[in-house]
């Protein structure tokens, strides 16, 4: 709403309030020029009503239908019925496009229009650390938790921040919530056009240099390069992208920061690019650290592929799945999880987070009772169970939650004991008695048959 007047013909229109958002919407025809009686009855639009000023909110005006090539000039997009679907909460509208056929004004078919409504911005989320007792992220997004879709659609509206910092990000275009992950796991799918998820500088803030984790799968590239993550800083942008073989003869990875001062001055992956070790249609985890200058790192699937100065000033706002310039550098593929940390993480925490993510998204299957994916169930796993005993965790088996109920307790101890010694030599003993005492009396109950 900016006080601008508009014209509308003397025709059918409707007001309808959405049950979930409480917002009032107007559906009707808007003309650019003064109308002639009840013409023209196109285009047909929907807009939110500003009930305080009794006006339409200009930035919410959305086209539903309009005259197309071949339609008569007397086309009537006004005689409609609209209601809210009680299950999907989308608006359903039925309309006969009278006059679409110039030779038969009344001979139109009836069309059904489904109008998806964006839900309100999410409120606070409890949040916490990725690893029990570890560092709390600056921002944290999971496709299996807190992805809000438009009412009546699988198009993503909001991606909720699981860190507890309320840095929720909104969709642009139509990234979709799908089940295209491993074994039908949830993920957010980007089609490489104009869809991405955005956290503006004003709302998302400025993150100091740190470490970014992402679980992703690319299904294709664009000629200029597919940007996987990108922020909106004017200088020293932090990014990770994959370019196709049109430029380098093979698919390549770029990661790092860049400075623009009338010409690009870039320092990413040793001033150049790295061979892509993943390929298309394969799930991967990337870890990019911008903290320590000459020893910044890029890791793919837990393996270091680069160490050097990635020249980043951090992140100012967030573009996830899209490029900030109009160069068609959009992500074509899926993202399952994305985490931003400020500052430096220990090597142990980086490796633990990588393992948690690979297990969560089906990239790794571990032996029951194994916490570190070494293929054995031994004293190290018992110590991890003891460290987290009684805690609520989100990391699953790498944190000792072998049954996946979010709590480390007696049931997990039973799984550890049942599989004790798996993958080890026959000389390996049972957990040390002192360690078992730490796991509470419930564990001791499961062990007498083990002591010979």
N, C-alpha and C positions, 0 to 999 in steps of 0.2 A: 504494500500500500504506500503510494507516494502522492496521492491526491489527483492522479491523472484520471480524467473522465474516459468512459468507453461507451460504445453504442451496442444495443441489443435489440433485436426485432421483437415485435409483439407476438411472441410464440410461447410454446410450453417450456417451462424451466422447472427446476426442483431444488429444494433444500433438504439435506439429509445429514443427520448427526451420526458419527461413528461411535459404536458402543464401547470400543476398547480405548480409543484416544480421547473421546469426549469432544472432538473437534467438529465444527459445523462446516459442511461443504455445499457449494452452489454448483449446479450443473446446468448449462445453458449455452446459448449462442452469443458470440462476441463478434462485432463487425468493426473494421478499421474506420469506415466512413459512415455518415448518417444513414439510417435505414430508410427503406421505402415501405411503409406499412409493416407488414410482417415478413419482409424479405431483407437480406438473405438469411436463410436459416443454416448457415455454416460459417465458420467452423463450430464444432461442438467441443466445449472445454469443461474441465472441472477445476475449481479453485477453493482454497480455504477462506472462510469468512472471518474477518476481524469484527467480532461482535461488539467491541467497545466503540469503534468508529463507524460501524455499519458500512463496511467496504470489503472488497476482495483484496487478499494479500497478493500483490502483483507477482512476486517471485514464486508463488505456488500454482500459477495458471498453467495447466497441463492439457495438451491437445488430446482429444479422444478420437475424433474423426473429422474429415473435411472433404470438400469436393475434389475428385480425382479426374484424371483425363478420361473423357468419355461420358462423364456425368453431365446431366442437364443443368443449366444455370438455375433452374427452379428447384434444385435438390433441397429436400427438407430433412434436416437432422434434428428433429425436435419432438416428435411424437414417441416418447420413450417411457418405459417403466423401469424403476430402479429400486433395489432393496439390498440389505446387507445379508450375506450368507451367514447363518448362525454358527456354522462349524469353522469355516475358513476366515470369516470376518472381512472378506473382500466384498466390494460392491459389485453386484450383478446388474447389468442393464440390458434391456431388450428393446430393439429399435428397428423399424422398417425404414429403409433408405428410400423414401418416396421420391420419385423423380430421377432416380439413378439411371433409368432407361428412358432416354428422350422420347421414344415412341410409345411408351406405356407407363404413364406417371404412376398409376396405382399398382403396377405389377411387380413391386419390389419384394424380395425375400426379407425375412426377419433375421436380424443378426444379434448375437449375444456378445456383449463386451464384459470382460472381467477387469475391474479396476483394483489393483493391489494398493494397499495403504501402508505407508511407512510407520512402524511402531514408534512410540516416544523414545527419546534417548535413555539408555539404561541408567539406573541409579548406582550407588556404591556397591562394590563386590568385596567380600571379606578379604580375599587375597592372602599372600604369604610367599614363602620361599619355594623354589623348585626342589631343592634338596633340604631335608629336615635339618634345621639349625644353620642353614647356609645363608647366602646373600639374597636379599629380596630384589627382584628385578625392577628396573625402571618402568618397563611395560612388558606384558605377557599375553599372548593370544593363542588359544587352542581351538581347533575346529570342532572338537567333541564337547566343548563346554562354552556356553555364552555366545553363540552366533545367532543373532536375531534376524529373521527374514521378514520381508514385507508380508503383510496379511494376505493370504491367498496365493502365495508365490514361494519359489525356492530361491529367489533373488535375495542376496544379503543386504540387510539394511544397516545393521550395526555389528561390530565385532567387539565384544566386551573385554576389557583389560582385567586379567586374573591376578595382577600383582597387588591389587588393593589401592592403586593410585588413581583410579577412575580415568585413565587415559583411553577411553573408548574411541574407536575410529569408525567413521561412516563410509558407506560405499559410494562410489561414483560409477555410473554405468550399471552393469548388471553382473558382477561376480556372483556365482551361485553356490549354495551349499549342496554338495553332492555326496554320494557314497562311493567315490572313485578311488578311495584309498585301499591299501592292502586288506584283503578279506572284507571288503565293504566298509572300512572305516571312513568316518566323515572327513571331508576336506573342503576347502574353498577353491572353486575352479574359476580360472581366468581364461578367456578365449582369445587373448592377444589383440583385441581391438581397442576399446576405450574404457575398459572396466578396470578399476583398481580400488583400493581402500585408502582413505586419507585421514591423517591426523594433522590439523593445521598447527602452525607455530603457536597461535594464540591459545589453543586448547591442549595440544599435546606437549608443548614446551620444548626445552632444549636439553638434550641428554649429553653429558660429558663423554669424551671418548671412552670406549669400553669394549665389551664383547657381545656379538650378535649371533644367536643360534637360529637356525631355520631348518624345518623339515619340508622338502619340496620334491616335486616331480615335474619336469618340463616335457611338453608334448610336441613342441616345435619352436622355431625361432623366427624372427623377422630379419629382413636384409641388413638393417643397420645394427642389429643386436637386441636381444631381449633382456630388458632390465628386470631383475628379480626383486631387488629392494632398492629404494632410493629415497633420500630425504629432500626437504625443500630448502636447505640452507643456501644462501647466496654464494658462500665460499666454503672450501674444504669439505665438500660433500662426501659422505660415507656411502659406499654402494657396493653391490655385488651383482654382476651381470654375466651373461653368457652370450657370446657373439657366434653367429653361424659361419660356415665355411666360405661364404661369399667374399669375405675380407681377408681371411688368413689361410685358406686352404684346408682348415680343419676347425672344428668347434673349439672355442677358447673361452677361458674364464678370465674376467677382470674383477679385481677387488681393491678397494682402497679409498683414497680421497683425491680431490682435484680442486684446483684454484683457478678461477676465471678472472682475468684482469685485462680483457680485450683480446686475449688469446689464451688458449688452454695451456696450463702448466700442470702436468699430471705426474703423480707418483703412485702408481698402482702396480702391484706385483712386479717389482723391479723395473718399473718404467715400461712394461710391456704386458704380455698376457701369458697365461698358462694353458697347457693342453687340458681340455675338459675330460676328466677321468670317469664321468658318469654316463653321458649319452642321453638319448631321449627315452621316455616311458620307463624310467628307472627311478625309484625313490632314493633320496639321499639326504644326508644332514650336512650342512655347511656351518662352520664356526669361523668367524672372522673377528680378530682382536685388533683394536686400534688403541694401544695404550703405551707400549714400551719403546716406541721409536724404531730402532734398528732391529728389534726382535718381535715386532708385530707378526701375527701368524694367520695363515689360512689353512684350515683343516677340512677335509672331505671324508665323511664316514669314519671319523676317528683317526685319520692319518694326516700328518702334516705334509702339505704340498708346497708351502712357501713360508719363508721367514725373512723379514726385512722391514723397511719403513713404509707404512701404508699412508702416511701423511693425512690424518683426518682430524678435524676440529670437533668431531662429535656429530650429533644429529639435531637438526632444528626442524621440528615437525617430521612427519613420516608419510612417504608414498610407498605403499606396499602393493606390488604387482604392477606399478605404472611408472612412467618416466615424467619428470616435471616439465620437460620441453616437448613441443609437438613434433617429435621425430619418430613416432610410431614404435617406440622402444617399450612395448608392453609385454608383460609376462604371459606366456602361453603355456599353461599347465596348472598344477595344483599346489596349494600350500596348506599344510596340516597344522604347523605350529611355528611360532615366531616369538623370540624372547630377546629383549634388549637389557643389558646390564651396563651400568656406569662403573668406571674404575676397573682395577685389575682383579681377576679371579685366579685362584691357585690352580696349578695343573691338575691336582686331584679333583677340584670342583668342576673344572671343564670336562674332564674325562667322565666323571659321574653323571653330569647333565647329559652329555652325549649318549651314554649308555641308557639312561632313563628314556630319552626320546626315541632311540632306536627300538627299545623294547615296546614302548607305548604304541608306536605306529607300525609294529609288525615287521620291522627290518631285521630283528634278531629274536630268536627263540632260545630261551635259556633253560638249563636243567633245573627242575624244581629244587629249591634250596640254595641255588647259586646266586650270589649277589654281584659278582664282578665279571661274569661271562668268561671265566677261565676254563669252563668245562668241568670244574670240580666242586664238590661240596665239602668244605673243610673248615679249619679254624678261622680263616679270614671271614667266611660267611657267618660263622657263629658270633664273631666280634661285631659285625655290622648289625646283626639281629639284636645283640645286647645293647649297642649304642642307641638304637631307636626303639627299644622295648617300651611299649605302652603309648607310643606316639601316633598321632594321625599324620599320614604321609600321602603324597600324591604320585610318588615315583615308582610304585609297584615293587617288583622283585629286587631291583638294585638297592632299595632301602629296607629290604627284609620283609616286605609285604607280599608273601608268596601266593596268598589266596586272593589278592586283589580287592580286599574289602576296605582298604584305606586305613586300617589299624594294624600295628605290629603287636602281635600277642601270641597266645597259646597255640592257636591253630597254625600259625606260621612256624612256631617252634616244632610242632609235630611234623610238618613237612620237611624241615631241616633234618630232624632226627631220622625220619624214614629214608631219606636219601643220603644220609651221612656216609662219606667215603667214596661217593660216586666219582669216578675218573681219577682216583688217587691210587697209590700203591697199596697192597694188602697190609703193609706195615703201618699205615696211617691209623692212629687211634681215634677214639671217640672224642668229642669236645672235652676240654679240660674241666674237671669238676667245678673249679671256681667260676669258670665262664657260665656253666649251666646254672649255678646258684643265682647269677645275675639275671637269668631269664625267668626267675620266679618259680614257685613250687610246681606250677603246672607242667613245666618242662621235665622236672625230675621224675614225674609220674610216668613219662614216656620212655625213660632211660634204663631202668634196672635190667631189662633183658639184654642190654648192650654190654654191660660190664661182665667180663668173664673172669 
